[in-house]
Amino acid sequence: ARRNVLITGCSSGIGLALAVKMAKDEQKRFKVYATMRNLAKKEPLEEAVGRRLGRTLEIKQLDVCDEQSIKTCVNSIPDRRIDVLVSNAGMGLIGPIECQTIDEMKTVMDTNFFGLVRLLKEILPDMKKRKSGHIVIISSVMGIQGILFNDVYAASKFAVEGFCESLAIQALKFKLQLSLIEPGPVVTEFERKVFEDGMKMDLSAADEETAEMFTNIYLKNYKQIFQSLGQSAEDVAEHTVKIILAENPPFRHQTNTLYTPMTTLKYADPNGDLPIDIFYKMVFHHDKIFSASLNFIKLLRWRSRKSFDLGKPSQ
Ligand code: NAD
């Protein structure tokens, strides 16, 4: 039977790519409810999905920061039946915390963390009743390992991961599945917006050394990291579909094998110093080594284009 899939944040990036990929599934296994906060931004999705619009895909309004909009959207779906929920909507924030307001930080937490909580408060009870459903969350490698000048963003994704780890135990009892998708850098609007905001940031509240570190080290390397390590939204969408179709979907799935060594550091040292040391050295002492490793990564990437295999999907 066709599975109803609700995806949040479909006006751009990973959400858009995933909605299109699932709507165009040759075996027509999905009915996609592609949602977005602002319906005025629906054109790129409409264009990409073409004649499938109204058949395998419908566009609906949903703001993850607005409980009523979630309720209205879910109520408009036949029998409120959502077999797969993809919590994708999110936003980034970079820079020294001295230069960010508490309100800006709260917006990030409200979108990335409470957005997921609001969705689940509305959708989880139905899934529990039916004893079926798959909750897929677009988290990040920054839900596992923090990175310089991403303090609040990483905190929001850690919150997501902690919440899901707790919920996963209960979900098992109700035969529900929960999967965290953890992309590394992805080249989307997100990356562009975050970078532009970083460039425009008023750094006057930070001391000189911090401001310099942000501008001349972090922002300088930012584009290079996305260019060498970055995946496309379509890549991440492909991984996500494989997880949705897997017979036994994993709780965690990293989409970028080039990034895995970084997150593995965390598990290699129970004291927690290893990843911090390595990131410190990469950022502050080994600019040349850093560039060299990026070049090496480019080479690896070129060689591993043939990508990944998660085994046989279920039919
Ligand atoms: P994106 O900016 O293209 O997409 C994010 C979408 O979320 C946008 O369409 C935006 O309008 C939407 N959104 C924001 N606030 C919303 C709200 N209140 N209600 C509904 N929608 C809202 O960027 P993306 O890279 O496709 O991001 C998708 C997800 O992937 C996010 O959760 C992000 O944290 C995660 N992610 C991104 C990267 C990356 O490098 N781009 C890496 C790891 C994880």
py3Dmol code that shows the C-alpha trace and the ligand (Angstrom):
import py3Dmol

protein = """\
ATOM      1  CA  ALA A   1       0.000   0.000   0.000  1.00  0.00           C
ATOM      2  CA  ARG A   2       1.034   3.579  -0.603  1.00  0.00           C
ATOM      3  CA  ARG A   3       2.630   5.258   2.376  1.00  0.00           C
ATOM      4  CA  ASN A   4       1.658   8.788   3.367  1.00  0.00           C
ATOM      5  CA  VAL A   5       4.773  10.860   3.934  1.00  0.00           C
ATOM      6  CA  LEU A   6       4.734  14.301   5.560  1.00  0.00           C
ATOM      7  CA  ILE A   7       7.887  16.384   5.092  1.00  0.00           C
ATOM      8  CA  THR A   8       8.548  19.795   6.666  1.00  0.00           C
ATOM      9  CA  GLY A   9      10.598  22.627   5.134  1.00  0.00           C
ATOM     10  CA  CYS A  10      10.051  21.715   1.460  1.00  0.00           C
ATOM     11  CA  SER A  11      10.522  25.145  -0.140  1.00  0.00           C
ATOM     12  CA  SER A  12      14.256  24.496  -0.611  1.00  0.00           C
ATOM     13  CA  GLY A  13      17.245  22.247   0.000  1.00  0.00           C
ATOM     14  CA  ILE A  14      16.973  18.728   1.377  1.00  0.00           C
ATOM     15  CA  GLY A  15      13.199  18.946   1.973  1.00  0.00           C
ATOM     16  CA  LEU A  16      12.530  19.939  -1.625  1.00  0.00           C
ATOM     17  CA  ALA A  17      14.893  17.303  -3.056  1.00  0.00           C
ATOM     18  CA  LEU A  18      13.386  14.578  -0.880  1.00  0.00           C
ATOM     19  CA  ALA A  19       9.775  15.536  -1.679  1.00  0.00           C
ATOM     20  CA  VAL A  20      10.520  15.452  -5.421  1.00  0.00           C
ATOM     21  CA  LYS A  21      12.420  12.164  -5.255  1.00  0.00           C
ATOM     22  CA  MET A  22       9.632  10.424  -3.338  1.00  0.00           C
ATOM     23  CA  ALA A  23       6.871  11.893  -5.532  1.00  0.00           C
ATOM     24  CA  LYS A  24       8.696  10.620  -8.617  1.00  0.00           C
ATOM     25  CA  ASP A  25       9.168   7.097  -7.248  1.00  0.00           C
ATOM     26  CA  GLU A  26       8.660   4.775 -10.203  1.00  0.00           C
ATOM     27  CA  GLN A  27       6.780   2.232  -8.119  1.00  0.00           C
ATOM     28  CA  LYS A  28       4.522   5.003  -6.755  1.00  0.00           C
ATOM     29  CA  ARG A  29       5.054   3.824  -3.184  1.00  0.00           C
ATOM     30  CA  PHE A  30       4.470   7.237  -1.576  1.00  0.00           C
ATOM     31  CA  LYS A  31       1.889   9.955  -1.271  1.00  0.00           C
ATOM     32  CA  VAL A  32       3.905  13.016  -0.303  1.00  0.00           C
ATOM     33  CA  TYR A  33       2.534  15.893   1.765  1.00  0.00           C
ATOM     34  CA  ALA A  34       5.234  18.453   1.112  1.00  0.00           C
ATOM     35  CA  THR A  35       4.821  21.236   3.644  1.00  0.00           C
ATOM     36  CA  MET A  36       6.334  24.690   3.961  1.00  0.00           C
ATOM     37  CA  ARG A  37       5.950  27.702   6.214  1.00  0.00           C
ATOM     38  CA  ASN A  38       5.334  30.148   3.394  1.00  0.00           C
ATOM     39  CA  LEU A  39       3.269  28.945   0.428  1.00  0.00           C
ATOM     40  CA  ALA A  40       4.452  31.939  -1.616  1.00  0.00           C
ATOM     41  CA  LYS A  41       7.707  29.972  -1.980  1.00  0.00           C
ATOM     42  CA  LYS A  42       6.118  26.908  -3.567  1.00  0.00           C
ATOM     43  CA  GLU A  43       7.110  27.581  -7.184  1.00  0.00           C
ATOM     44  CA  PRO A  44      10.495  25.776  -7.263  1.00  0.00           C
ATOM     45  CA  LEU A  45       8.849  22.663  -5.786  1.00  0.00           C
ATOM     46  CA  GLU A  46       5.885  22.861  -8.199  1.00  0.00           C
ATOM     47  CA  GLU A  47       8.263  23.186 -11.113  1.00  0.00           C
ATOM     48  CA  ALA A  48      10.489  20.319  -9.995  1.00  0.00           C
ATOM     49  CA  VAL A  49       7.612  17.940  -9.364  1.00  0.00           C
ATOM     50  CA  GLY A  50       5.758  18.770 -12.610  1.00  0.00           C
ATOM     51  CA  ARG A  51       2.829  16.554 -13.547  1.00  0.00           C
ATOM     52  CA  ARG A  52       2.988  14.606 -10.284  1.00  0.00           C
ATOM     53  CA  LEU A  53       1.513  17.628  -8.502  1.00  0.00           C
ATOM     54  CA  GLY A  54      -1.896  16.691  -7.104  1.00  0.00           C
ATOM     55  CA  ARG A  55      -1.197  12.995  -7.802  1.00  0.00           C
ATOM     56  CA  THR A  56       1.700  11.720  -5.747  1.00  0.00           C
ATOM     57  CA  LEU A  57       2.418  15.081  -4.111  1.00  0.00           C
ATOM     58  CA  GLU A  58       0.365  17.794  -2.434  1.00  0.00           C
ATOM     59  CA  ILE A  59       1.709  21.047  -1.061  1.00  0.00           C
ATOM     60  CA  LYS A  60       0.458  22.212   2.335  1.00  0.00           C
ATOM     61  CA  GLN A  61       1.220  25.042   4.723  1.00  0.00           C
ATOM     62  CA  LEU A  62       2.980  24.136   7.972  1.00  0.00           C
ATOM     63  CA  ASP A  63       5.097  26.281  10.259  1.00  0.00           C
ATOM     64  CA  VAL A  64       6.918  24.118  12.818  1.00  0.00           C
ATOM     65  CA  CYS A  65       6.859  27.067  15.245  1.00  0.00           C
ATOM     66  CA  ASP A  66       3.055  27.289  15.124  1.00  0.00           C
ATOM     67  CA  GLU A  67       1.055  24.507  16.821  1.00  0.00           C
ATOM     68  CA  GLN A  68      -2.190  25.511  15.131  1.00  0.00           C
ATOM     69  CA  SER A  69      -0.685  25.287  11.646  1.00  0.00           C
ATOM     70  CA  ILE A  70       0.579  21.761  12.425  1.00  0.00           C
ATOM     71  CA  LYS A  71      -2.872  20.724  13.665  1.00  0.00           C
ATOM     72  CA  THR A  72      -4.654  22.211  10.651  1.00  0.00           C
ATOM     73  CA  CYS A  73      -2.251  20.487   8.271  1.00  0.00           C
ATOM     74  CA  VAL A  74      -2.510  17.063   9.946  1.00  0.00           C
ATOM     75  CA  ASN A  75      -6.329  17.340  10.138  1.00  0.00           C
ATOM     76  CA  SER A  76      -6.450  17.949   6.385  1.00  0.00           C
ATOM     77  CA  ILE A  77      -4.816  14.575   5.639  1.00  0.00           C
ATOM     78  CA  PRO A  78      -7.263  11.670   5.098  1.00  0.00           C
ATOM     79  CA  ASP A  79      -7.777   9.890   8.460  1.00  0.00           C
ATOM     80  CA  ARG A  80      -4.837  11.994   9.724  1.00  0.00           C
ATOM     81  CA  ARG A  81      -2.766   9.073   8.571  1.00  0.00           C
ATOM     82  CA  ILE A  82       0.955   9.809   8.391  1.00  0.00           C
ATOM     83  CA  ASP A  83       3.066   6.692   7.900  1.00  0.00           C
ATOM     84  CA  VAL A  84       6.366   8.493   7.572  1.00  0.00           C
ATOM     85  CA  LEU A  85       7.133  11.845   9.170  1.00  0.00           C
ATOM     86  CA  VAL A  86      10.256  13.613   7.962  1.00  0.00           C
ATOM     87  CA  SER A  87      11.198  16.428  10.326  1.00  0.00           C
ATOM     88  CA  ASN A  88      13.494  18.488   8.128  1.00  0.00           C
ATOM     89  CA  ALA A  89      12.753  22.189   8.712  1.00  0.00           C
ATOM     90  CA  GLY A  90      15.667  23.867  10.408  1.00  0.00           C
ATOM     91  CA  MET A  91      17.949  26.855  10.516  1.00  0.00           C
ATOM     92  CA  GLY A  92      21.582  27.617  11.287  1.00  0.00           C
ATOM     93  CA  LEU A  93      23.400  30.230  13.326  1.00  0.00           C
ATOM     94  CA  ILE A  94      27.136  30.909  13.405  1.00  0.00           C
ATOM     95  CA  GLY A  95      29.366  33.390  15.162  1.00  0.00           C
ATOM     96  CA  PRO A  96      30.617  34.311  18.629  1.00  0.00           C
ATOM     97  CA  ILE A  97      27.845  34.097  21.238  1.00  0.00           C
ATOM     98  CA  GLU A  98      28.758  37.613  22.443  1.00  0.00           C
ATOM     99  CA  CYS A  99      27.405  38.884  19.133  1.00  0.00           C
ATOM    100  CA  GLN A 100      24.150  36.910  19.133  1.00  0.00           C
ATOM    101  CA  THR A 101      21.023  37.892  21.025  1.00  0.00           C
ATOM    102  CA  ILE A 102      19.179  35.458  23.282  1.00  0.00           C
ATOM    103  CA  ASP A 103      16.152  35.956  21.018  1.00  0.00           C
ATOM    104  CA  GLU A 104      18.122  34.802  17.956  1.00  0.00           C
ATOM    105  CA  MET A 105      19.287  31.756  19.895  1.00  0.00           C
ATOM    106  CA  LYS A 106      15.736  31.020  21.061  1.00  0.00           C
ATOM    107  CA  THR A 107      14.514  31.097  17.456  1.00  0.00           C
ATOM    108  CA  VAL A 108      17.066  28.422  16.551  1.00  0.00           C
ATOM    109  CA  MET A 109      16.015  26.218  19.487  1.00  0.00           C
ATOM    110  CA  ASP A 110      12.347  26.886  18.748  1.00  0.00           C
ATOM    111  CA  THR A 111      12.719  25.822  15.107  1.00  0.00           C
ATOM    112  CA  ASN A 112      15.233  22.987  15.301  1.00  0.00           C
ATOM    113  CA  PHE A 113      14.216  21.427  18.619  1.00  0.00           C
ATOM    114  CA  PHE A 114      10.716  22.523  19.656  1.00  0.00           C
ATOM    115  CA  GLY A 115       9.660  22.282  15.991  1.00  0.00           C
ATOM    116  CA  LEU A 116      10.236  18.522  16.217  1.00  0.00           C
ATOM    117  CA  VAL A 117       8.548  18.305  19.623  1.00  0.00           C
ATOM    118  CA  ARG A 118       5.444  20.118  18.312  1.00  0.00           C
ATOM    119  CA  LEU A 119       5.205  17.778  15.317  1.00  0.00           C
ATOM    120  CA  LEU A 120       5.455  14.715  17.509  1.00  0.00           C
ATOM    121  CA  LYS A 121       2.904  15.942  20.045  1.00  0.00           C
ATOM    122  CA  GLU A 122       0.432  16.073  17.155  1.00  0.00           C
ATOM    123  CA  ILE A 123       1.473  12.973  15.187  1.00  0.00           C
ATOM    124  CA  LEU A 124       2.888  10.481  17.714  1.00  0.00           C
ATOM    125  CA  PRO A 125      -0.441   9.616  19.440  1.00  0.00           C
ATOM    126  CA  ASP A 126      -1.946   8.455  16.099  1.00  0.00           C
ATOM    127  CA  MET A 127       1.158   6.408  15.274  1.00  0.00           C
ATOM    128  CA  LYS A 128       1.028   4.783  18.717  1.00  0.00           C
ATOM    129  CA  LYS A 129      -2.640   3.908  18.258  1.00  0.00           C
ATOM    130  CA  ARG A 130      -1.938   2.297  14.886  1.00  0.00           C
ATOM    131  CA  LYS A 131       1.270   0.714  16.167  1.00  0.00           C
ATOM    132  CA  SER A 132       2.978   1.740  12.969  1.00  0.00           C
ATOM    133  CA  GLY A 133       4.970   4.657  11.697  1.00  0.00           C
ATOM    134  CA  HIS A 134       8.473   5.837  10.909  1.00  0.00           C
ATOM    135  CA  ILE A 135       9.789   9.114  12.304  1.00  0.00           C
ATOM    136  CA  VAL A 136      12.764  10.395  10.312  1.00  0.00           C
ATOM    137  CA  ILE A 137      14.657  13.401  11.585  1.00  0.00           C
ATOM    138  CA  ILE A 138      17.170  15.418   9.598  1.00  0.00           C
ATOM    139  CA  SER A 139      19.690  15.998  12.359  1.00  0.00           C
ATOM    140  CA  SER A 140      23.368  16.717  11.618  1.00  0.00           C
ATOM    141  CA  VAL A 141      26.859  15.501  12.426  1.00  0.00           C
ATOM    142  CA  MET A 142      26.710  18.530  14.704  1.00  0.00           C
ATOM    143  CA  GLY A 143      24.190  16.575  16.755  1.00  0.00           C
ATOM    144  CA  ILE A 144      27.134  14.340  17.705  1.00  0.00           C
ATOM    145  CA  GLN A 145      30.135  16.644  17.684  1.00  0.00           C
ATOM    146  CA  GLY A 146      30.179  20.423  18.165  1.00  0.00           C
ATOM    147  CA  ILE A 147      32.182  22.728  15.931  1.00  0.00           C
ATOM    148  CA  LEU A 148      33.804  26.122  16.454  1.00  0.00           C
ATOM    149  CA  PHE A 149      31.312  29.036  16.249  1.00  0.00           C
ATOM    150  CA  ASN A 150      28.312  26.737  15.861  1.00  0.00           C
ATOM    151  CA  ASP A 151      27.595  26.623  19.611  1.00  0.00           C
ATOM    152  CA  VAL A 152      23.851  27.192  19.589  1.00  0.00           C
ATOM    153  CA  TYR A 153      23.163  25.312  16.366  1.00  0.00           C
ATOM    154  CA  ALA A 154      25.062  22.270  17.692  1.00  0.00           C
ATOM    155  CA  ALA A 155      23.166  22.595  20.986  1.00  0.00           C
ATOM    156  CA  SER A 156      19.846  22.522  19.093  1.00  0.00           C
ATOM    157  CA  LYS A 157      20.859  19.343  17.248  1.00  0.00           C
ATOM    158  CA  PHE A 158      22.209  17.741  20.460  1.00  0.00           C
ATOM    159  CA  ALA A 159      18.799  18.488  21.961  1.00  0.00           C
ATOM    160  CA  VAL A 160      17.163  16.710  19.026  1.00  0.00           C
ATOM    161  CA  GLU A 161      19.444  13.698  19.433  1.00  0.00           C
ATOM    162  CA  GLY A 162      18.930  13.419  23.202  1.00  0.00           C
ATOM    163  CA  PHE A 163      15.191  13.725  22.781  1.00  0.00           C
ATOM    164  CA  CYS A 164      15.151  11.017  20.105  1.00  0.00           C
ATOM    165  CA  GLU A 165      17.394   8.643  22.066  1.00  0.00           C
ATOM    166  CA  SER A 166      14.920   8.794  24.930  1.00  0.00           C
ATOM    167  CA  LEU A 167      11.875   8.477  22.723  1.00  0.00           C
ATOM    168  CA  ALA A 168      13.323   5.590  20.711  1.00  0.00           C
ATOM    169  CA  ILE A 169      13.017   3.273  23.713  1.00  0.00           C
ATOM    170  CA  GLN A 170       9.303   3.989  24.075  1.00  0.00           C
ATOM    171  CA  ALA A 171       8.818   3.846  20.292  1.00  0.00           C
ATOM    172  CA  LEU A 172      10.138   0.296  20.243  1.00  0.00           C
ATOM    173  CA  LYS A 173       7.312  -0.765  22.555  1.00  0.00           C
ATOM    174  CA  PHE A 174       4.789   0.637  20.052  1.00  0.00           C
ATOM    175  CA  LYS A 175       6.611  -0.894  17.065  1.00  0.00           C
ATOM    176  CA  LEU A 176       7.445   2.556  15.739  1.00  0.00           C
ATOM    177  CA  GLN A 177      10.697   3.356  13.995  1.00  0.00           C
ATOM    178  CA  LEU A 178      12.877   6.365  14.599  1.00  0.00           C
ATOM    179  CA  SER A 179      15.842   7.351  12.430  1.00  0.00           C
ATOM    180  CA  LEU A 180      18.233  10.262  12.734  1.00  0.00           C
ATOM    181  CA  ILE A 181      19.797  11.291   9.423  1.00  0.00           C
ATOM    182  CA  GLU A 182      23.110  13.020  10.101  1.00  0.00           C
ATOM    183  CA  PRO A 183      24.482  14.895   7.105  1.00  0.00           C
ATOM    184  CA  GLY A 184      27.841  16.653   7.137  1.00  0.00           C
ATOM    185  CA  PRO A 185      28.052  19.859   5.114  1.00  0.00           C
ATOM    186  CA  VAL A 186      25.365  20.106   2.420  1.00  0.00           C
ATOM    187  CA  VAL A 187      25.363  22.782  -0.250  1.00  0.00           C
ATOM    188  CA  THR A 188      21.921  24.412   0.102  1.00  0.00           C
ATOM    189  CA  GLU A 189      20.266  27.743   0.875  1.00  0.00           C
ATOM    190  CA  PHE A 190      21.100  26.987   4.492  1.00  0.00           C
ATOM    191  CA  GLU A 191      24.817  27.161   3.884  1.00  0.00           C
ATOM    192  CA  ARG A 192      24.464  30.357   1.801  1.00  0.00           C
ATOM    193  CA  LYS A 193      22.189  32.077   4.345  1.00  0.00           C
ATOM    194  CA  VAL A 194      24.391  31.141   7.291  1.00  0.00           C
ATOM    195  CA  PHE A 195      27.503  32.383   5.495  1.00  0.00           C
ATOM    196  CA  GLU A 196      25.894  35.674   4.449  1.00  0.00           C
ATOM    197  CA  ASP A 197      24.614  36.293   7.972  1.00  0.00           C
ATOM    198  CA  GLY A 198      28.112  35.536   9.275  1.00  0.00           C
ATOM    199  CA  MET A 199      29.648  38.045   6.833  1.00  0.00           C
ATOM    200  CA  LYS A 200      27.141  40.722   7.866  1.00  0.00           C
ATOM    201  CA  MET A 201      27.479  40.048  11.585  1.00  0.00           C
ATOM    202  CA  ASP A 202      28.193  43.000  13.864  1.00  0.00           C
ATOM    203  CA  LEU A 203      31.282  41.802  15.714  1.00  0.00           C
ATOM    204  CA  SER A 204      31.704  44.881  17.907  1.00  0.00           C
ATOM    205  CA  ALA A 205      30.559  43.027  21.024  1.00  0.00           C
ATOM    206  CA  ALA A 206      33.411  40.519  20.682  1.00  0.00           C
ATOM    207  CA  ASP A 207      37.046  41.107  21.664  1.00  0.00           C
ATOM    208  CA  GLU A 208      39.510  41.552  18.837  1.00  0.00           C
ATOM    209  CA  GLU A 209      40.987  38.066  19.048  1.00  0.00           C
ATOM    210  CA  THR A 210      37.569  36.397  18.840  1.00  0.00           C
ATOM    211  CA  ALA A 211      36.387  38.645  16.005  1.00  0.00           C
ATOM    212  CA  GLU A 212      39.597  37.937  14.101  1.00  0.00           C
ATOM    213  CA  MET A 213      39.261  34.196  14.700  1.00  0.00           C
ATOM    214  CA  PHE A 214      35.731  34.234  13.327  1.00  0.00           C
ATOM    215  CA  THR A 215      36.511  36.325  10.248  1.00  0.00           C
ATOM    216  CA  ASN A 216      39.969  35.160   9.319  1.00  0.00           C
ATOM    217  CA  ILE A 217      39.849  31.529  10.310  1.00  0.00           C
ATOM    218  CA  TYR A 218      36.255  30.351  10.401  1.00  0.00           C
ATOM    219  CA  LEU A 219      34.679  32.338   7.564  1.00  0.00           C
ATOM    220  CA  LYS A 220      37.812  32.018   5.428  1.00  0.00           C
ATOM    221  CA  ASN A 221      37.663  28.227   5.553  1.00  0.00           C
ATOM    222  CA  TYR A 222      33.879  27.954   5.416  1.00  0.00           C
ATOM    223  CA  LYS A 223      33.415  27.876   1.630  1.00  0.00           C
ATOM    224  CA  GLN A 224      36.400  25.570   1.222  1.00  0.00           C
ATOM    225  CA  ILE A 225      34.903  23.038   3.638  1.00  0.00           C
ATOM    226  CA  PHE A 226      31.582  23.039   1.801  1.00  0.00           C
ATOM    227  CA  GLN A 227      33.322  22.741  -1.553  1.00  0.00           C
ATOM    228  CA  SER A 228      35.526  19.818  -0.571  1.00  0.00           C
ATOM    229  CA  LEU A 229      33.342  17.896   1.885  1.00  0.00           C
ATOM    230  CA  GLY A 230      29.903  19.112   0.839  1.00  0.00           C
ATOM    231  CA  GLN A 231      27.162  16.864  -0.490  1.00  0.00           C
ATOM    232  CA  SER A 232      24.202  17.901  -2.604  1.00  0.00           C
ATOM    233  CA  ALA A 233      20.648  17.979  -1.279  1.00  0.00           C
ATOM    234  CA  GLU A 234      19.855  15.202  -3.783  1.00  0.00           C
ATOM    235  CA  ASP A 235      22.578  13.020  -2.256  1.00  0.00           C
ATOM    236  CA  VAL A 236      21.099  13.426   1.209  1.00  0.00           C
ATOM    237  CA  ALA A 237      17.608  12.784  -0.196  1.00  0.00           C
ATOM    238  CA  GLU A 238      18.838   9.538  -1.761  1.00  0.00           C
ATOM    239  CA  HIS A 239      20.252   8.360   1.570  1.00  0.00           C
ATOM    240  CA  THR A 240      17.024   9.316   3.330  1.00  0.00           C
ATOM    241  CA  VAL A 241      14.855   7.339   0.896  1.00  0.00           C
ATOM    242  CA  LYS A 242      17.068   4.282   1.425  1.00  0.00           C
ATOM    243  CA  ILE A 243      16.571   4.594   5.165  1.00  0.00           C
ATOM    244  CA  ILE A 244      12.799   4.953   4.717  1.00  0.00           C
ATOM    245  CA  LEU A 245      12.712   1.831   2.541  1.00  0.00           C
ATOM    246  CA  ALA A 246      15.083  -0.255   4.672  1.00  0.00           C
ATOM    247  CA  GLU A 247      13.614  -3.321   6.311  1.00  0.00           C
ATOM    248  CA  ASN A 248      15.306  -2.533   9.607  1.00  0.00           C
ATOM    249  CA  PRO A 249      16.140   1.147   9.459  1.00  0.00           C
ATOM    250  CA  PRO A 250      19.036   2.162  11.716  1.00  0.00           C
ATOM    251  CA  PHE A 251      18.583   4.660  14.541  1.00  0.00           C
ATOM    252  CA  ARG A 252      21.468   6.759  13.228  1.00  0.00           C
ATOM    253  CA  HIS A 253      22.667   7.217   9.672  1.00  0.00           C
ATOM    254  CA  GLN A 254      25.506   9.497   8.570  1.00  0.00           C
ATOM    255  CA  THR A 255      25.216  10.451   4.920  1.00  0.00           C
ATOM    256  CA  ASN A 256      28.818  11.513   4.438  1.00  0.00           C
ATOM    257  CA  THR A 257      31.457   8.802   4.842  1.00  0.00           C
ATOM    258  CA  LEU A 258      34.199  11.401   4.475  1.00  0.00           C
ATOM    259  CA  TYR A 259      33.031  12.976   7.707  1.00  0.00           C
ATOM    260  CA  THR A 260      32.711   9.761   9.723  1.00  0.00           C
ATOM    261  CA  PRO A 261      36.330   9.774  11.003  1.00  0.00           C
ATOM    262  CA  MET A 262      35.551  13.100  12.739  1.00  0.00           C
ATOM    263  CA  THR A 263      32.550  11.796  14.641  1.00  0.00           C
ATOM    264  CA  THR A 264      34.322   8.535  15.436  1.00  0.00           C
ATOM    265  CA  LEU A 265      36.893  10.479  17.479  1.00  0.00           C
ATOM    266  CA  LYS A 266      34.212  11.084  20.054  1.00  0.00           C
ATOM    267  CA  TYR A 267      33.735   7.395  20.745  1.00  0.00           C
ATOM    268  CA  ALA A 268      37.463   6.713  20.723  1.00  0.00           C
ATOM    269  CA  ASP A 269      38.098   8.700  23.911  1.00  0.00           C
ATOM    270  CA  PRO A 270      35.744   8.473  26.894  1.00  0.00           C
ATOM    271  CA  ASN A 271      37.442  11.570  28.380  1.00  0.00           C
ATOM    272  CA  GLY A 272      36.176  13.560  25.408  1.00  0.00           C
ATOM    273  CA  ASP A 273      39.457  15.384  24.828  1.00  0.00           C
ATOM    274  CA  LEU A 274      40.436  13.750  21.551  1.00  0.00           C
ATOM    275  CA  PRO A 275      37.955  15.429  19.176  1.00  0.00           C
ATOM    276  CA  ILE A 276      38.479  18.800  20.863  1.00  0.00           C
ATOM    277  CA  ASP A 277      42.272  18.491  20.562  1.00  0.00           C
ATOM    278  CA  ILE A 278      42.109  17.469  16.929  1.00  0.00           C
ATOM    279  CA  PHE A 279      39.710  20.243  15.977  1.00  0.00           C
ATOM    280  CA  TYR A 280      41.890  22.724  17.875  1.00  0.00           C
ATOM    281  CA  LYS A 281      45.001  21.629  16.020  1.00  0.00           C
ATOM    282  CA  MET A 282      43.236  21.641  12.696  1.00  0.00           C
ATOM    283  CA  VAL A 283      41.935  25.147  13.226  1.00  0.00           C
ATOM    284  CA  PHE A 284      44.794  26.901  14.989  1.00  0.00           C
ATOM    285  CA  HIS A 285      48.051  25.136  14.333  1.00  0.00           C
ATOM    286  CA  HIS A 286      47.950  23.283  11.127  1.00  0.00           C
ATOM    287  CA  ASP A 287      46.499  25.518   8.545  1.00  0.00           C
ATOM    288  CA  LYS A 288      48.686  23.811   5.941  1.00  0.00           C
ATOM    289  CA  ILE A 289      47.837  20.327   7.164  1.00  0.00           C
ATOM    290  CA  PHE A 290      44.220  21.392   7.107  1.00  0.00           C
ATOM    291  CA  SER A 291      44.434  22.456   3.450  1.00  0.00           C
ATOM    292  CA  ALA A 292      46.354  19.304   2.609  1.00  0.00           C
ATOM    293  CA  SER A 293      43.726  17.112   4.260  1.00  0.00           C
ATOM    294  CA  LEU A 294      41.003  18.923   2.361  1.00  0.00           C
ATOM    295  CA  ASN A 295      42.840  18.139  -0.865  1.00  0.00           C
ATOM    296  CA  PHE A 296      43.187  14.529   0.210  1.00  0.00           C
ATOM    297  CA  ILE A 297      39.472  14.440   0.950  1.00  0.00           C
ATOM    298  CA  LYS A 298      38.757  15.778  -2.542  1.00  0.00           C
ATOM    299  CA  LEU A 299      40.769  12.902  -3.959  1.00  0.00           C
ATOM    300  CA  LEU A 300      38.979  10.341  -1.793  1.00  0.00           C
ATOM    301  CA  ARG A 301      35.698  11.848  -2.778  1.00  0.00           C
ATOM    302  CA  TRP A 302      36.483  11.590  -6.435  1.00  0.00           C
ATOM    303  CA  ARG A 303      37.376   7.924  -5.933  1.00  0.00           C
ATOM    304  CA  SER A 304      34.332   7.069  -3.852  1.00  0.00           C
ATOM    305  CA  ARG A 305      31.728   8.721  -6.097  1.00  0.00           C
ATOM    306  CA  LYS A 306      30.159   5.310  -6.615  1.00  0.00           C
ATOM    307  CA  SER A 307      28.813   5.907  -3.136  1.00  0.00           C
ATOM    308  CA  PHE A 308      27.114   3.689  -0.637  1.00  0.00           C
ATOM    309  CA  ASP A 309      25.071   0.562  -0.225  1.00  0.00           C
ATOM    310  CA  LEU A 310      22.634  -0.012   2.591  1.00  0.00           C
ATOM    311  CA  GLY A 311      21.632  -3.475   1.509  1.00  0.00           C
ATOM    312  CA  LYS A 312      18.342  -4.461  -0.017  1.00  0.00           C
ATOM    313  CA  PRO A 313      15.396  -2.141   0.522  1.00  0.00           C
ATOM    314  CA  SER A 314      12.125  -3.747   1.554  1.00  0.00           C
ATOM    315  CA  GLN A 315       9.505  -3.940  -1.176  1.00  0.00           C
TER     316      GLN A 315
END
"""
ligand_1 = """\
44
NAD
P 17.394 25.018 3.678
O 17.571 26.340 4.316
O 17.382 24.955 2.191
O 16.092 24.287 4.208
C 15.535 24.488 5.473
C 14.057 24.679 5.273
O 13.408 24.804 6.543
C 13.763 25.958 4.472
O 12.915 25.629 3.392
C 13.079 26.852 5.489
O 12.126 27.715 4.908
C 12.443 25.812 6.395
N 12.031 26.368 7.687
C 12.733 27.158 8.533
N 11.971 27.494 9.592
C 10.775 26.879 9.412
C 9.561 26.834 10.159
N 9.425 27.518 11.294
N 8.535 26.072 9.687
C 8.653 25.395 8.531
N 9.756 25.427 7.763
C 10.809 26.166 8.205
O 18.561 24.103 4.264
P 18.788 22.504 4.275
O 20.256 22.333 4.269
O 17.961 21.821 3.257
O 18.270 22.147 5.746
C 17.378 21.101 6.030
C 17.780 20.409 7.317
O 19.072 19.840 7.147
C 17.872 21.338 8.535
O 17.271 20.700 9.634
C 19.375 21.481 8.740
O 19.685 21.726 10.087
C 19.858 20.117 8.289
N 21.277 20.063 7.908
C 21.796 20.901 6.972
C 23.142 20.848 6.684
C 23.787 21.771 5.685
O 25.005 21.880 5.684
N 23.039 22.425 4.829
C 23.959 19.915 7.335
C 23.404 19.054 8.284
C 22.054 19.145 8.547
"""
view = py3Dmol.view(width=600, height=400)
view.addModel(protein, "pdb")
view.setStyle({"model": 0}, {"cartoon": {"style": "trace"}})
view.addModel(ligand_1, "xyz")
view.setStyle({"model": 1}, {"stick": {}})
view.zoomTo()
view.show()
